[in-house]
């Protein structure tokens, strides 16, 4: 990158950063917004699938040695082979990595400017999310992660929850650590069309429309939401629930027949983007009751559409919601507690205040806003190959 050109040359993640199916399309949308602003130039194409045979052999050897099974993606073998073909073209350039590890060969290459943009650290993944990897793999990965953070010029996290771990668990100076909350993974043109035509006064002559978006019903707390909704409706809450990403048959039989639920199933963000967008925008309250969560993009998508949010008080999720326009529900909340939270939406005056706050903060939840914050951080970095 020329010395007078600010920003980052390459965005990297586990997979193809250009492809909309990678990591729920987060790198794809970040890259689109970054290009539009001139601070990101291209996405790296890494292919974890090409290492499938090496993964099988590596896991077998680890199991036989008693080191524990699983976690190949955190190993030196995986990282070095994953990056091998791309490494020569990275010399003298800058890389923003959305995975917590660089291979040691890149960590030690001072010509490459290295930065991170992560939703959580590996220590949090192993302990908070209880990732099933061998104990030795975890220990070695955290040490290499620490080395990578020390070699980087900046570590940007998606929440204060993650930033606190980078500083406290890895000994990184707070000056190098920044928080930029992610944006909604919506197509920019489709969002602008909706934004220009959106009506700030939804109809009042229908039930309150709740929305849940997520593939993993248990981790995302759909069962908790359904049980809470049954109790709240029995108390008089006039509300329906639209579920996107799950089929009723995915859940236990006792939850499949809950009344007032519209099961939409899986909807592709690529081939059915317009339908997905419209189904979400027709609702009033976006719900997510995750048991564990670093930074759920669904919360940003709800807010970008001006929906009141009923979100989880866990991990970094509070940073992704807006004060005054959301309700926080902790993982330990009982079904009665969830019902109590939903009943708060029954008060028309209180709900209208929350809806106005959410509506006013729509633009703040887009990648356009997040990238503007990233620009201030990345533009202050020295050029690749230059002095630290």
C-alpha positions as CSV (number, residue, x, y, z in Angstrom):
1,X,0.0,0.0,0.0
2,X,1.4,3.4,-0.9
3,X,2.5,5.5,2.2
4,X,-0.2,8.1,1.5
5,X,-3.0,5.6,1.1
6,X,-4.9,5.0,4.3
7,X,-6.9,1.9,5.3
8,X,-6.4,-1.8,5.0
9,X,-5.4,-3.8,1.9
10,X,-6.9,-7.2,2.8
11,X,-9.8,-8.5,4.9
12,X,-9.3,-12.1,6.1
13,X,-11.5,-14.6,7.9
14,X,-11.8,-18.4,8.0
15,X,-13.1,-18.9,4.5
16,X,-13.7,-16.6,1.5
17,X,-14.2,-13.1,2.9
18,X,-15.9,-12.0,-0.4
19,X,-18.6,-14.7,-0.3
20,X,-21.9,-13.8,1.3
21,X,-22.3,-17.3,2.9
22,X,-19.1,-16.9,5.0
23,X,-19.7,-16.3,8.7
24,X,-23.4,-15.3,8.2
25,X,-22.2,-12.8,5.5
26,X,-20.5,-10.5,8.1
27,X,-17.2,-10.2,6.2
28,X,-19.0,-9.7,2.9
29,X,-21.1,-6.8,4.2
30,X,-18.1,-5.3,6.1
31,X,-16.1,-5.5,2.9
32,X,-18.9,-3.8,0.9
33,X,-19.2,-0.9,3.3
34,X,-15.4,-0.7,3.6
35,X,-14.9,-0.4,-0.1
36,X,-17.6,2.2,-0.4
37,X,-15.7,4.3,2.1
38,X,-12.3,3.5,0.7
39,X,-10.8,1.8,3.8
40,X,-10.9,-1.8,2.7
41,X,-9.8,-3.1,-0.7
42,X,-10.1,-6.8,-1.1
43,X,-11.2,-10.0,0.7
44,X,-8.8,-12.9,1.1
45,X,-9.9,-16.3,-0.1
46,X,-8.8,-19.0,2.4
47,X,-10.2,-22.5,1.9
48,X,-10.5,-24.6,5.2
49,X,-12.2,-27.3,3.2
50,X,-9.0,-28.1,1.3
51,X,-7.4,-29.3,4.6
52,X,-10.0,-31.9,5.4
53,X,-7.6,-34.8,5.1
54,X,-5.0,-33.1,7.2
55,X,-7.7,-32.4,9.8
56,X,-8.6,-36.1,10.0
57,X,-5.0,-37.2,10.4
58,X,-4.2,-34.5,12.9
59,X,-7.2,-35.4,15.1
60,X,-6.2,-39.1,15.0
61,X,-2.7,-38.3,16.2
62,X,-3.9,-36.0,18.9
63,X,-6.3,-38.6,20.2
64,X,-3.6,-41.3,20.2
65,X,-1.2,-39.1,22.1
66,X,-3.8,-38.3,24.8
67,X,-3.8,-34.6,24.0
68,X,-7.6,-34.4,23.4
69,X,-9.7,-34.4,20.3
70,X,-10.8,-31.4,18.2
71,X,-9.6,-27.9,17.6
72,X,-7.6,-28.3,14.4
73,X,-8.5,-24.9,13.2
74,X,-6.5,-23.4,16.1
75,X,-3.4,-25.4,15.3
76,X,-0.1,-24.2,13.7
77,X,-0.5,-26.9,11.1
78,X,-3.9,-25.7,10.0
79,X,-3.0,-22.0,10.1
80,X,0.2,-22.3,8.2
81,X,-1.3,-24.5,5.4
82,X,-4.4,-22.3,5.2
83,X,-2.4,-19.2,4.6
84,X,0.5,-20.7,2.6
85,X,-0.7,-19.8,-0.9
86,X,-1.6,-16.3,0.1
87,X,1.4,-15.4,2.3
88,X,3.8,-14.2,-0.5
89,X,1.3,-11.6,-1.8
90,X,0.8,-10.2,1.7
91,X,4.4,-9.0,2.2
92,X,4.5,-5.2,2.6
93,X,0.7,-5.0,2.8
94,X,-1.9,-4.6,5.6
95,X,-4.4,-7.3,6.8
96,X,-7.5,-7.0,9.0
97,X,-8.2,-10.5,10.4
98,X,-11.6,-11.5,11.7
99,X,-10.2,-14.7,13.2
100,X,-8.2,-14.6,16.4
101,X,-5.1,-16.2,15.0
102,X,-2.5,-15.5,12.3
103,X,0.0,-18.3,11.5
104,X,3.4,-17.8,13.2
105,X,5.0,-17.0,9.8
106,X,2.8,-13.9,9.4
107,X,3.1,-12.9,13.1
108,X,6.8,-12.8,12.7
109,X,6.8,-10.9,9.3
110,X,7.3,-7.3,10.3
111,X,6.6,-6.1,6.7
112,X,2.9,-7.1,7.1
113,X,0.8,-4.6,9.1
114,X,-1.6,-6.7,11.2
115,X,-4.9,-5.8,12.8
116,X,-7.8,-7.7,14.2
117,X,-11.6,-7.2,14.2
118,X,-13.1,-10.0,16.4
119,X,-16.3,-10.7,18.3
120,X,-14.5,-12.5,21.2
121,X,-11.2,-14.0,22.2
122,X,-10.3,-17.6,22.2
123,X,-10.2,-17.6,26.0
124,X,-13.8,-16.5,25.9
125,X,-14.6,-19.1,23.3
126,X,-13.1,-21.9,25.3
127,X,-14.4,-20.9,28.7
128,X,-17.6,-18.9,28.1
129,X,-18.8,-20.8,25.0
130,X,-17.2,-24.0,26.1
131,X,-15.8,-24.9,22.7
132,X,-15.0,-28.7,22.6
133,X,-11.3,-28.7,21.9
134,X,-8.4,-30.6,23.5
135,X,-6.8,-29.0,26.5
136,X,-3.4,-28.7,24.9
137,X,-4.8,-27.2,21.8
138,X,-6.5,-24.5,23.9
139,X,-3.4,-23.7,25.9
140,X,-1.2,-23.5,22.8
141,X,-3.7,-21.5,20.8
142,X,-4.1,-18.9,23.5
143,X,-0.4,-18.3,23.7
144,X,-0.1,-17.8,20.0
145,X,-3.2,-15.6,20.1
146,X,-1.4,-13.5,22.7
147,X,1.7,-13.2,20.5
148,X,-0.5,-12.2,17.5
149,X,-2.2,-9.4,19.5
150,X,1.2,-8.1,20.7
151,X,2.5,-8.1,17.1
152,X,-0.6,-6.3,15.8
153,X,-1.0,-2.5,15.4
154,X,-4.7,-2.6,16.6
155,X,-7.2,-5.0,18.0
156,X,-10.8,-3.9,17.3
157,X,-13.5,-5.8,19.1
158,X,-17.3,-5.9,18.6
159,X,-18.1,-5.2,22.3
160,X,-16.6,-4.1,25.5
161,X,-17.0,-7.7,26.7
162,X,-14.4,-8.8,24.2
163,X,-12.2,-5.7,24.7
164,X,-11.9,-6.4,28.4
165,X,-10.6,-9.9,27.6
166,X,-8.0,-8.7,25.2
167,X,-6.7,-6.2,27.8
168,X,-7.2,-8.3,31.0
169,X,-6.5,-11.8,29.8
170,X,-3.8,-11.1,27.2
171,X,-2.0,-8.1,28.7
172,X,-2.6,-5.8,25.7
173,X,-2.3,-2.0,26.4
174,X,-5.7,-0.4,26.2
175,X,-4.3,2.1,23.7
176,X,-4.2,-0.6,21.1
177,X,-7.7,-1.9,21.8
178,X,-10.9,-0.4,20.3
179,X,-14.6,-1.2,20.3
180,X,-16.6,-0.9,17.1
181,X,-20.1,-2.5,17.3
182,X,-20.9,-4.4,14.0
183,X,-23.6,-3.4,11.6
184,X,-26.7,-5.1,10.2
185,X,-26.0,-7.7,7.4
186,X,-28.4,-6.1,4.9
187,X,-27.8,-5.3,1.3
188,X,-27.0,-1.6,1.2
189,X,-29.2,-0.7,-1.8
190,X,-32.2,-2.7,-0.4
191,X,-31.8,-1.0,2.9
192,X,-31.7,2.5,1.4
193,X,-34.9,1.8,-0.5
194,X,-36.6,0.7,2.6
195,X,-35.2,3.5,4.7
196,X,-36.5,6.1,2.2
197,X,-40.0,4.7,2.2
198,X,-40.3,3.4,5.8
199,X,-43.4,4.5,7.7
200,X,-42.7,5.6,11.3
201,X,-46.3,5.0,12.4
202,X,-47.1,1.3,12.3
203,X,-50.8,0.2,12.4
204,X,-52.4,-0.2,15.9
205,X,-55.4,-2.3,14.9
206,X,-53.5,-5.7,14.9
207,X,-51.7,-7.8,17.5
208,X,-48.1,-6.9,18.4
209,X,-45.8,-8.7,16.0
210,X,-42.7,-10.3,17.6
211,X,-39.8,-11.6,15.5
212,X,-37.2,-14.2,16.0
213,X,-34.3,-14.8,13.5
214,X,-31.8,-17.6,14.1
215,X,-30.9,-21.1,13.0
216,X,-29.8,-22.5,16.3
217,X,-33.0,-22.5,18.4
218,X,-31.6,-23.7,21.7
219,X,-28.5,-21.5,21.8
220,X,-30.6,-18.5,20.7
221,X,-33.3,-19.2,23.3
222,X,-36.3,-19.8,21.0
223,X,-37.7,-22.3,23.5
224,X,-37.5,-19.8,26.3
225,X,-39.3,-17.2,24.1
226,X,-42.1,-19.6,23.1
227,X,-42.7,-20.6,26.7
228,X,-42.7,-17.0,27.9
229,X,-45.1,-16.1,25.0
230,X,-47.6,-18.8,26.1
231,X,-47.6,-17.4,29.6
232,X,-47.9,-13.7,28.4
233,X,-50.7,-14.5,26.1
234,X,-52.6,-16.3,28.9
235,X,-52.2,-13.0,30.9
236,X,-53.7,-11.0,28.0
237,X,-50.8,-10.0,25.8
238,X,-52.2,-9.7,22.2
239,X,-49.1,-10.8,20.3
240,X,-47.9,-13.1,17.5
241,X,-44.5,-14.4,16.8
242,X,-42.7,-14.8,13.4
243,X,-39.9,-17.3,13.4
244,X,-37.3,-17.2,10.6
245,X,-34.4,-19.7,10.3
246,X,-36.1,-22.6,12.1
247,X,-38.9,-25.1,11.3
248,X,-41.3,-26.1,14.0
249,X,-40.1,-29.7,13.6
250,X,-36.6,-28.6,14.8
251,X,-38.0,-28.0,18.2
252,X,-39.4,-30.4,20.9
253,X,-42.9,-31.6,20.3
254,X,-44.3,-29.6,23.2
255,X,-43.3,-26.4,21.5
256,X,-44.4,-27.1,17.9
257,X,-48.0,-26.2,18.4
258,X,-47.8,-22.9,20.2
259,X,-50.6,-20.7,18.9
260,X,-49.9,-17.5,17.1
261,X,-46.5,-18.6,15.7
262,X,-45.7,-18.1,12.0
263,X,-43.0,-20.6,11.1
264,X,-41.2,-19.2,8.0
265,X,-38.3,-21.7,8.0
266,X,-34.9,-21.0,6.5
267,X,-34.8,-18.0,4.1
268,X,-31.6,-17.4,2.0
269,X,-30.0,-14.0,2.5
270,X,-28.8,-14.3,-1.1
271,X,-31.6,-15.7,-3.3
272,X,-34.4,-14.5,-1.1
273,X,-33.0,-11.2,0.3
274,X,-36.0,-9.1,-0.6
275,X,-38.4,-11.5,1.0
276,X,-36.4,-11.8,4.2
277,X,-36.0,-8.1,4.5
278,X,-39.8,-7.5,4.1
279,X,-40.8,-10.2,6.5
280,X,-38.5,-8.7,9.2
281,X,-39.6,-5.1,8.6
282,X,-43.3,-6.0,9.0
283,X,-42.7,-6.8,12.7
284,X,-42.6,-4.6,15.8
285,X,-40.2,-6.3,18.3
286,X,-37.1,-8.3,17.5
287,X,-36.4,-11.0,20.0
288,X,-33.3,-13.1,20.9
289,X,-32.9,-14.8,24.2
290,X,-29.5,-16.4,23.7
291,X,-27.9,-18.5,26.4
292,X,-24.4,-17.7,25.2
293,X,-23.6,-15.0,22.7
294,X,-20.6,-12.8,21.8
295,X,-22.3,-10.2,19.6
296,X,-25.5,-11.3,17.8
297,X,-25.8,-9.5,14.4
298,X,-29.6,-10.1,14.6
299,X,-29.8,-7.5,17.3
300,X,-28.3,-4.9,14.9
301,X,-30.7,-6.0,12.2
302,X,-33.7,-5.5,14.4
303,X,-32.5,-2.1,15.4
304,X,-31.6,-1.1,11.8
305,X,-35.3,-1.7,11.0
306,X,-36.4,0.5,13.9
307,X,-37.7,-2.5,15.9
308,X,-37.8,-2.5,19.7
309,X,-35.4,-5.2,20.9
310,X,-35.9,-7.9,23.5
311,X,-32.3,-9.2,23.7
312,X,-30.0,-11.3,25.9
313,X,-28.1,-9.7,28.8
314,X,-25.0,-11.9,28.1
315,X,-21.6,-11.6,26.5
316,X,-21.3,-8.4,24.6
317,X,-25.0,-8.1,23.6
318,X,-25.9,-5.1,25.6
319,X,-23.5,-3.1,23.5
320,X,-25.4,-4.1,20.4
321,X,-28.7,-2.8,21.7
322,X,-29.8,0.8,22.4
323,X,-30.6,2.3,25.7
324,X,-34.3,3.2,26.0
325,X,-35.3,1.1,22.9
326,X,-34.6,-2.4,24.2
327,X,-35.3,-4.9,27.0
328,X,-32.5,-7.0,28.4
329,X,-33.3,-10.6,29.5
330,X,-30.5,-12.6,31.2
331,X,-30.0,-16.3,30.5
332,X,-30.9,-17.2,34.0
333,X,-34.4,-15.6,33.6
334,X,-37.3,-18.0,34.2
335,X,-40.2,-18.5,31.9
336,X,-42.2,-16.2,34.2
337,X,-39.5,-13.6,34.0
338,X,-39.6,-13.8,30.2
339,X,-43.4,-13.4,30.3
340,X,-43.0,-10.4,32.6
341,X,-40.6,-8.7,30.1
342,X,-43.0,-9.3,27.3
343,X,-45.9,-7.9,29.3
344,X,-44.0,-4.6,29.5
345,X,-44.7,-4.2,25.8
346,X,-48.4,-4.1,26.6
347,X,-48.2,-0.6,28.0
348,X,-48.9,1.6,24.8
349,X,-47.2,4.7,26.2
350,X,-44.1,2.9,27.4
351,X,-43.9,0.9,24.2
352,X,-44.3,4.0,22.0
353,X,-41.4,5.7,23.8
354,X,-39.2,2.6,23.2
355,X,-40.3,2.4,19.6
356,X,-39.4,6.1,19.0
357,X,-35.9,5.6,20.4
358,X,-35.3,2.5,18.3
359,X,-36.7,4.3,15.2
360,X,-34.3,7.3,15.7
361,X,-31.3,4.9,16.0
362,X,-31.9,2.9,12.8
363,X,-29.0,4.4,10.9
364,X,-26.6,3.8,13.8
365,X,-27.0,0.0,13.4
366,X,-25.7,-0.1,9.8
367,X,-22.3,-1.1,8.5
368,X,-22.0,2.4,7.1
369,X,-21.9,3.7,10.7
370,X,-19.5,1.0,11.9
371,X,-17.1,1.4,9.0
372,X,-17.0,5.2,9.7
373,X,-15.8,4.3,13.2
374,X,-13.3,1.8,11.8
375,X,-11.9,4.4,9.5
376,X,-10.8,6.6,12.3
377,X,-8.9,3.7,13.9
378,X,-7.4,2.2,10.7
379,X,-6.4,5.5,9.1
380,X,-4.3,6.3,12.2
381,X,-2.1,3.2,11.7
382,X,1.3,3.5,10.2
383,X,1.8,2.2,6.6
384,X,2.6,-1.5,6.1
385,X,6.3,-2.1,6.4
386,X,6.8,1.2,8.2
387,X,7.8,2.0,11.8
388,X,5.4,0.8,14.5
